Amino acid sequence: MTYERKRVYILVKTYPTISEKYVELVCTAGVLEDGSWIRLYPVPLRKLDPDKQYSKFTWVNVDVTRNTSDFRPESYRPDLTSIRVEEKPKKIDWNERNEIIFKNKKIYTNLQELVCKAKSKDYATSLAVFKPSKILDVTVEPVSREWDREKLDQIKAQSHQQNFFYTPEELEECFSVVKKVPYKFSYKFEDDAGKQSTLMIEDWEIGILFFKCAANSVGGEEAAIQKVRQKYLEEFVKNKDLYFFLGTTKRFHNVSPNPFIIIGVYYPPRSLPPKQNRLFA
């Protein structure tokens, strides 16, 4: 298996899912120095050594090989031991972020055009920047509050098969899993053709926001939901220049009429000057 060194600017970290093999997995996506997309998977992010755990808008150097089990052209398998995280700037520079993110990149405004690119044998596009023409709502739907019990039992069984030099506390930390978000948050929006769509948001950021608000709000989960909606519907829409990072899942890429979900939300200030090198659809 041949690996090559890549420098990746991290843009996406989806909310973790559980895995029998890795305990917990995060789908990571970002852009290379030439502006092209790359997906890194699998990554058990919270289980990595602290110096290898990365945040969004950070450059990461990593050895990768093409993921031959995934037909999507942007998908690569990382060598987790090779990860080196560059120091993140202490001050946010939105202009610099825009230069990196929008470099040599088309910004889609028509969802059907993007879906056609995903279905095309010549492109099979599975990652993209999308600019909605109008945000209509943020919808909230209750979902299962617990992870799949069979998978959790398998993960627990692994903890009893580990090296006996581990302490019970170390095993508990190693095989603990992230809390499941009990709601599905989605953006309802229109594209440049006036077509309405509703896409689920699977960004790590929205899950963490919900749990923080729930812990700090007098009204519990109901109050937390309203705070999440306020941030994503009012603050991001009224005060920010809102973009979606869209991605497909391998399972539904070829079978779903619209295989895309929102895997990240990007919201630079509206006051930034427009970039001349952006290629709008």
C-alpha positions as CSV (number, residue, x, y, z in Angstrom):
1,M,0.0,0.0,0.0
2,T,1.5,3.3,-1.1
3,Y,1.1,6.4,1.0
4,E,1.8,10.0,0.0
5,R,2.1,13.1,2.3
6,K,-0.7,15.6,2.1
7,R,-1.2,19.0,3.7
8,V,-4.9,19.3,4.5
9,Y,-6.9,22.3,5.7
10,I,-9.6,20.9,7.9
11,L,-13.1,22.2,7.1
12,V,-15.4,19.4,8.3
13,K,-15.7,17.2,11.3
14,T,-19.0,15.3,11.4
15,Y,-20.6,14.3,14.7
16,P,-19.1,11.0,15.8
17,T,-20.8,7.7,15.1
18,I,-20.0,4.4,16.8
19,S,-18.1,1.6,15.2
20,E,-17.4,-2.0,16.4
21,K,-13.8,-1.8,15.1
22,Y,-12.8,1.7,16.0
23,V,-15.3,2.4,18.9
24,E,-16.0,5.9,17.5
25,L,-15.5,7.4,14.1
26,V,-15.5,10.9,12.6
27,C,-15.7,11.7,8.9
28,T,-13.2,14.5,8.2
29,A,-13.0,16.6,5.0
30,G,-10.9,19.5,3.9
31,V,-9.0,21.0,1.1
32,L,-5.5,20.6,-0.2
33,E,-3.1,23.5,-1.0
34,D,-4.4,23.5,-4.6
35,G,-8.0,23.9,-3.4
36,S,-9.2,20.4,-4.2
37,W,-11.3,18.4,-1.8
38,I,-10.2,15.4,0.3
39,R,-12.1,13.1,2.6
40,L,-10.2,11.4,5.5
41,Y,-11.8,8.2,6.8
42,P,-11.7,6.4,9.1
43,V,-10.6,8.7,11.9
44,P,-11.3,7.8,15.6
45,L,-10.6,11.4,16.5
46,R,-11.3,11.5,20.2
47,K,-9.2,8.3,20.6
48,L,-6.1,9.8,19.0
49,D,-3.2,11.1,21.1
50,P,-3.9,14.7,22.2
51,D,-1.1,16.1,19.8
52,K,-2.8,14.4,16.8
53,Q,-6.3,15.7,17.5
54,Y,-7.2,18.6,15.2
55,S,-9.8,21.3,15.1
56,K,-11.5,23.0,12.1
57,F,-9.6,25.6,10.1
58,T,-6.3,24.0,10.9
59,W,-3.6,22.6,8.6
60,V,-2.8,19.0,9.1
61,N,0.0,17.0,7.5
62,V,-0.8,13.3,7.1
63,D,0.2,10.3,5.0
64,V,-2.8,9.0,3.0
65,T,-3.6,6.3,0.4
66,R,-6.5,6.2,-1.9
67,N,-9.4,4.4,-0.3
68,T,-10.0,1.6,-2.8
69,S,-13.1,0.4,-1.0
70,D,-14.8,3.8,-1.7
71,F,-15.7,4.8,-5.3
72,R,-15.9,8.5,-4.3
73,P,-12.8,10.2,-5.8
74,E,-12.1,12.4,-2.8
75,S,-11.9,9.5,-0.3
76,Y,-8.5,8.7,1.2
77,R,-7.5,6.5,4.1
78,P,-5.1,8.2,6.6
79,D,-2.1,6.7,8.4
80,L,-3.2,7.9,11.9
81,T,0.3,7.6,13.3
82,S,1.6,10.1,10.7
83,I,-0.7,13.0,11.7
84,R,1.1,16.3,12.5
85,V,-1.1,19.2,13.4
86,E,0.2,22.7,12.5
87,E,-0.2,25.5,15.1
88,K,-3.6,27.2,14.6
89,P,-3.4,31.0,14.3
90,K,-4.5,32.7,17.5
91,K,-6.5,35.4,15.7
92,I,-9.2,34.5,13.2
93,D,-8.5,35.9,9.7
94,W,-11.6,35.4,7.6
95,N,-10.0,36.7,4.5
96,E,-7.2,34.1,4.8
97,R,-9.8,31.4,5.4
98,N,-11.8,32.5,2.3
99,E,-8.6,32.4,0.2
100,I,-7.9,28.8,1.2
101,I,-11.5,27.6,1.1
102,F,-12.6,29.1,-2.2
103,K,-9.4,28.6,-4.1
104,N,-10.0,27.0,-7.5
105,K,-13.4,26.0,-6.4
106,K,-16.9,26.3,-7.9
107,I,-19.6,27.5,-5.5
108,Y,-22.8,25.7,-6.4
109,T,-26.1,27.6,-6.2
110,N,-28.3,25.1,-8.0
111,L,-28.7,21.8,-6.1
112,Q,-29.9,19.8,-9.1
113,E,-26.7,20.6,-11.0
114,L,-24.7,19.3,-8.0
115,V,-26.8,16.1,-7.8
116,C,-26.1,15.5,-11.5
117,K,-22.4,15.9,-10.9
118,A,-22.7,13.3,-8.1
119,K,-24.5,10.8,-10.3
120,S,-22.2,11.3,-13.3
121,K,-19.7,8.5,-14.0
122,D,-17.2,11.2,-15.1
123,Y,-17.3,13.2,-11.9
124,A,-19.0,11.3,-9.0
125,T,-18.6,14.5,-7.0
126,S,-19.2,13.9,-3.3
127,L,-18.0,17.1,-1.7
128,A,-18.9,20.7,-2.5
129,V,-19.5,24.2,-1.4
130,F,-23.1,25.3,-1.8
131,K,-24.6,28.8,-1.4
132,P,-28.3,28.8,-0.7
133,S,-30.4,31.6,-2.2
134,K,-32.8,31.8,0.7
135,I,-33.0,30.2,4.1
136,L,-36.5,29.3,5.0
137,D,-36.2,27.5,8.4
138,V,-34.3,25.2,10.7
139,T,-36.3,22.1,11.4
140,V,-36.0,19.8,14.4
141,E,-37.0,16.2,14.5
142,P,-36.7,13.8,17.5
143,V,-34.7,10.6,16.8
144,S,-33.5,7.7,18.9
145,R,-31.8,8.8,22.1
146,E,-29.5,5.8,22.3
147,W,-26.9,4.2,20.1
148,D,-27.6,0.8,18.6
149,R,-27.5,-1.6,21.6
150,E,-25.8,-4.5,19.6
151,K,-22.9,-2.2,18.6
152,L,-22.6,-0.9,22.2
153,D,-22.4,-4.5,23.5
154,Q,-19.7,-5.3,21.0
155,I,-17.7,-2.3,22.1
156,K,-18.1,-3.2,25.7
157,A,-17.0,-6.7,25.0
158,Q,-13.8,-5.4,23.4
159,S,-12.9,-3.6,26.7
160,H,-12.7,-7.0,28.4
161,Q,-10.3,-8.4,25.8
162,Q,-7.6,-5.7,26.1
163,N,-4.1,-6.0,27.6
164,F,-4.4,-6.7,31.3
165,F,-1.9,-3.9,32.0
166,Y,-4.7,-1.4,31.5
167,T,-6.4,-0.1,34.6
168,P,-10.3,-0.1,34.7
169,E,-10.2,3.7,34.5
170,E,-8.1,3.6,31.3
171,L,-10.3,1.0,29.7
172,E,-13.4,3.0,30.6
173,E,-11.9,6.1,28.9
174,C,-10.7,4.2,25.9
175,F,-14.0,2.6,25.2
176,S,-16.4,5.3,26.2
177,V,-18.5,6.7,23.4
178,V,-19.9,10.2,22.7
179,K,-23.5,10.9,23.7
180,K,-26.0,10.6,20.9
181,V,-27.8,13.7,19.8
182,P,-31.5,13.0,20.3
183,Y,-32.6,15.4,17.6
184,K,-32.1,15.8,13.9
185,F,-31.5,19.4,12.8
186,S,-32.0,20.4,9.2
187,Y,-31.8,23.5,7.0
188,K,-34.8,24.2,4.8
189,F,-33.8,26.5,1.9
190,E,-34.2,27.5,-1.7
191,D,-31.6,27.3,-4.4
192,D,-31.2,29.8,-7.4
193,A,-34.1,28.0,-9.2
194,G,-36.5,28.5,-6.3
195,K,-36.5,24.8,-5.6
196,Q,-37.0,24.0,-1.9
197,S,-35.0,21.3,-0.1
198,T,-34.4,20.2,3.4
199,L,-31.0,18.8,4.3
200,M,-29.8,17.4,7.6
201,I,-26.9,19.0,9.4
202,E,-24.3,16.5,10.6
203,D,-21.6,18.9,11.7
204,W,-19.9,18.1,15.1
205,E,-20.4,21.8,16.0
206,I,-24.2,21.6,16.1
207,G,-24.2,18.5,18.3
208,I,-21.8,20.1,20.8
209,L,-23.8,23.4,20.8
210,F,-27.0,21.5,21.6
211,F,-25.5,19.6,24.6
212,K,-23.8,22.8,25.9
213,C,-27.1,24.7,25.7
214,A,-29.0,21.9,27.3
215,A,-26.6,21.8,30.2
216,N,-26.6,25.5,30.8
217,S,-30.3,26.3,30.1
218,V,-33.0,26.4,32.7
219,G,-35.5,25.0,30.2
220,G,-33.4,21.9,29.4
221,E,-33.7,20.4,25.9
222,E,-36.5,22.6,24.7
223,A,-34.6,25.8,25.6
224,A,-31.5,24.3,24.0
225,I,-33.4,23.6,20.7
226,Q,-34.5,27.2,20.6
227,K,-31.0,28.5,21.2
228,V,-29.6,26.2,18.4
229,R,-32.4,27.5,16.0
230,Q,-31.6,31.1,17.0
231,K,-27.9,30.7,16.2
232,Y,-28.4,28.8,12.9
233,L,-31.5,30.7,11.7
234,E,-31.1,34.2,13.0
235,E,-27.4,34.8,13.7
236,F,-26.0,32.9,10.7
237,V,-28.6,34.0,8.2
238,K,-29.0,37.7,9.2
239,N,-25.5,38.5,10.2
240,K,-23.3,36.1,8.3
241,D,-22.4,35.2,4.7
242,L,-23.7,31.6,4.9
243,Y,-22.4,28.6,2.9
244,F,-22.9,24.9,3.3
245,F,-20.2,22.2,3.0
246,L,-22.2,19.4,1.4
247,G,-21.1,15.7,1.3
248,T,-22.6,12.4,0.3
249,T,-22.5,9.1,2.2
250,K,-21.1,6.1,0.4
251,R,-24.2,4.1,1.2
252,F,-26.7,6.5,-0.4
253,H,-24.5,8.2,-3.0
254,N,-25.9,6.2,-6.0
255,V,-29.3,5.3,-4.7
256,S,-30.8,8.4,-3.1
257,P,-32.4,11.0,-5.4
258,N,-30.4,13.6,-3.5
259,P,-27.5,12.0,-1.7
260,F,-26.2,15.2,-0.1
261,I,-26.3,16.3,3.6
262,I,-24.8,19.3,5.2
263,I,-21.6,18.2,6.8
264,G,-20.4,21.7,7.7
265,V,-21.6,25.3,7.9
266,Y,-19.3,28.2,7.0
267,Y,-20.3,31.7,8.1
268,P,-17.8,34.5,7.4
269,P,-18.9,38.1,8.2
270,R,-20.9,39.8,5.5
271,S,-18.6,42.8,5.6
272,L,-15.8,41.0,3.8
273,P,-15.1,42.2,0.2
274,P,-16.3,39.8,-2.5
275,K,-13.5,37.6,-4.0
276,Q,-13.0,37.9,-7.7
277,N,-11.7,34.4,-8.1
278,R,-14.9,32.7,-6.9
279,L,-16.7,30.7,-9.6
280,F,-20.4,30.9,-8.9
281,A,-22.8,28.4,-10.6
